Amino acid sequence: MSEISFGVNDPLAVARWRKELAKVAPKDSFFFQNGFVSSGSDNIIRVLEDLKSQAGYKITFGLRGNLQGSTVKGDSTLEGNENDLKFFDDSLQINQERIALKTKGKADAQNVPYDLRAEMRDAHSIWWGEHFDEIMIAKLSGAVGINTFETMDAPSTDVAWDNNSLRAPSTNRIMYSNDATSKGSLGTNDTFTLDDVDKLLLRATRIDATTTRRKLQPLRIGGQNMYVLLIDKVLEHQLRTATSGRFYDLEKAKIQGGFKDSALVQTSLGVYRNVILHSHEGMIKFNDYGAGSVTAVRSLFMGAMAGAMAMGSDNGANKFSWHEKMFDYDNKLGVATGCIWGFQKTSYATTQGGGTREDYGVIALDSYYDATIG
């Protein structure tokens, strides 16, 4: 059987491979693969749909607040005493990103083999999957720290390619492990434990009458209110070794909790007090805590709509571009892919028209990071 081949930029090949990339790239992303992303508002990251495709487009969207107020008693008149369903406005922009690969060896412009395009697709897919993850973690954390990124050479500027600047954790949405109360007070004894999850839950579910802090909207999974905590792999190791038999309880809660239809739960480390634990090696690290040299890592405790994502081309099969070009007298093949998209951590104005904003769906937790592990 002869090998299937197409000329460079053959319309059929371009149409096919851009759709292939759109299908496989999300599978190489931690957030997409593990159920963090969907088009509904009842997930960690909401994909905003029905958008225009041009770069620079700004999208304004609503963040629903909790229903507040008293009931009308008995036969008292309800009309005129309705409570407002409050929405807070937020926005993000989308912009184009492109990346290209080029072969080093000979390639025939009239006979580009199927397997070479497949290799290009796989390489681009892995890059886009990792890029989505690195952008989301940095934006949700509000920092790039001292991380070495696979897909950003200049993180402090690359992370805001979409003109959505980093939003540092708001005053009421950052906590510290153990008994640390600030960046400067965090020491080597302030390691992550399940006690931190207890404190995060208390912060997430309590309204503070003295501040403008609101509850984090939970996810509804299996009829239960749930949250997600994303920690670093080193913290996972510490949790496994420090809790001993208790880690088995987390895994058992995942299996026996009636969450078999939830990818977010089934791909997790386990469940603790309705908090779904996940880990990722790319969590944001720092080296200037304590007196100035203590290493730290940021975990992310998240509820519904912690982040918002948008793509051009209506998020369809053509959301990625695919372009082929021959170089060096038709000796080398290059393939460029691109995507018009944007991402932002959600936040809301604490007062109508005010400039102070509060993170809507995420609380940052900073812990001591033992860089010698692993």
C-alpha positions, 0 to 999 in steps of 0.5 A: 500500500502506497504512502499517503502524501499531500503537497505543502499547504494543500487545502485538504491537509491544512483543514485536516491537521488543524482539526487534528490539533484542536482535538489532541492539544487539550488532551496534552493539557493537565487542566483539560484532561482532568476535568477543570475546564468546561463551557458551563459556570459550574467548573473551575475554569469556564470557557466563554463561547460565541466570540468573535475571532479577531485578536484584541477582542475584549469580552465582558462577562458576569460573575453571579453573587450569592442570593442574599436577603430575607423571606416574606412571611405569611400572606405579606406582599411579596411583590416589590420586596424581591431580592436582586440576583446580583452579577459582578462584571469582569472582562478579558481580552484575546490575542494571537499566539503562534509557534513554528517548527522546522525540520533539519533534513530534506523534505520534498515539497511535492510529497510531504509524508503523513507521518511527518505531519503527524510528528509535527502535530504531536510536537505542537500539541504537547507544546500547546497543552503545556502552554495552556497549563503554564499560563493558567497556573501563573494567572491563577497564582498571580505570579511567575515566581522563579519558575523555569517555564517550558513555553515562556522564555520571558515569563513576566512579559509572555504571561500577559501576551493577551493584555490580561495582566497578572492579578496578585492575590487580593487581601482576603484571598491569600493564606499561609501554612501552619502559623505563618501570617505573612510572607515575611513570617513564613519559615521552614517549619511552615509546611503544608498539612491537612490542617491547612485544608481545614483553614482554607475551607473555613475561609472559603465558606464564611462571610466576614461582616467586617470586610467585603469578602464573599463565599467562594462558589462551590462546585456541585458534584454528585449533589454535593458542594465541592472545592478543588485544591491544587498543590505541588508534587513535592507537597503531595510527597510530604502529604503522603509520607506525613499522613501515612494511613490518612492518605488511604482515607483520601483515596477511599473517599474518592472511590466511595463518595459516589463521584464516578461520573466526575473526571475532576474527582476520578483523576484526583489524589483523593478527597478530604472534607469535600475538597478534591486534591490534585497535584502539578509539578509546575506550581509557582515557587519563590525564594524570598520568603521569611528573612529573604531566603526561604523557599515557598510554593503557592497552592490554589484552593478553587471554587466555581469560575476561578478562571475564565478562558476564551478562544477565537473562531467560536471555540470550534474545530478551527480554533488553531491555525496550521500553515506549512512552508518550505525553506532552503530551496525546498529542503526543509519543511516548517509548520506554524500553528497559532491560536487566538485566545485569552485567560484571566483569573476572575475578580469582582469590584468590592464596591460599585464602580470601585477600584478595589477588586477581590478574587472571585473563585480562588484562595492562594496558600503559600507554604514552605518548599523543600527544594531538596526533595526529588 
